[in-house]
């Protein structure tokens, strides 16, 4: 709501002042608009983090801890700025500090619950470009616990208990009667050497953790595990299972929104399987950046209202740039 109001500030001012008799109580002064902008500068970074975690087009469970790290850094920055404000000249800051304290407590309550779910830590460790690096940052320093060793040990135990015994993931191919390229033989030879080294010293998890992160970023985490599934067949399966866990329930809520447009009152006789197929078919091209284009009146029956899409925030187009240049103070 604040985001929309600040974006439409000029229009709101013109409307309220031109109808001052009816909307005199809704006219905002420049100082009040400034207060709204300060609130937005505080809340918008948290909104941007939430937007990223709510996406469903790519895995994001590995970014949960990093997102909390970002939000806590934002909390520290805001606390420093608020403490520097003269509350005698700006008495409204007292109320803002009280609200901000509530925000901080809520954030810490949610963060405390991440210790109960192992997928957050495992998601970080199974990102080949991060591994345990995040847990070795100064912000994770704890005199009573070594978080990096604890998370690595727990993840290793889960791998050994649930994935190391899997044998059907190892491909069996003799290659007899098949003409193979020289590059394939070279790759197989290198893979054979690496496999022998792992069998003699370490399991897949230990071997993976002992290697340095890739020097360059190429593709997503899932694509990396797909490319290296021959070297780490069991650990790749574990990574696929972990990265498949959604960060939030936003994806489920979107599915219900789609179903609401499919199963309308004039289609009350649709079979559940038909609704499911329709929703899956619509979702597939969208995930491949090929959304379906329909005539807005196609398929409407006589007397049926047009089912419009949910109204989107103007932030989808203007948010990425304007606030960063406006609120650098």
Secondary structure as UniProt FT lines:
FT   HELIX           2..7
FT   HELIX           9..18
FT   HELIX           20..23
FT   HELIX           24..26
FT   HELIX           30..53
FT   HELIX           61..63
FT   HELIX           64..83
FT   TURN            87..89
FT   HELIX           92..112
FT   HELIX           113..116
FT   HELIX           119..125
FT   TURN            128..133
FT   HELIX           134..136
FT   HELIX           138..140
FT   HELIX           147..162
FT   TURN            163..165
FT   TURN            168..169
FT   TURN            176..177
FT   HELIX           182..201
FT   HELIX           204..210
FT   HELIX           221..227
FT   TURN            228..231
FT   HELIX           233..243
FT   HELIX           250..262
FT   HELIX           265..267
FT   TURN            268..269
FT   HELIX           272..287
FT   TURN            288..289
FT   TURN            296..299
FT   TURN            302..303
FT   HELIX           315..326
//
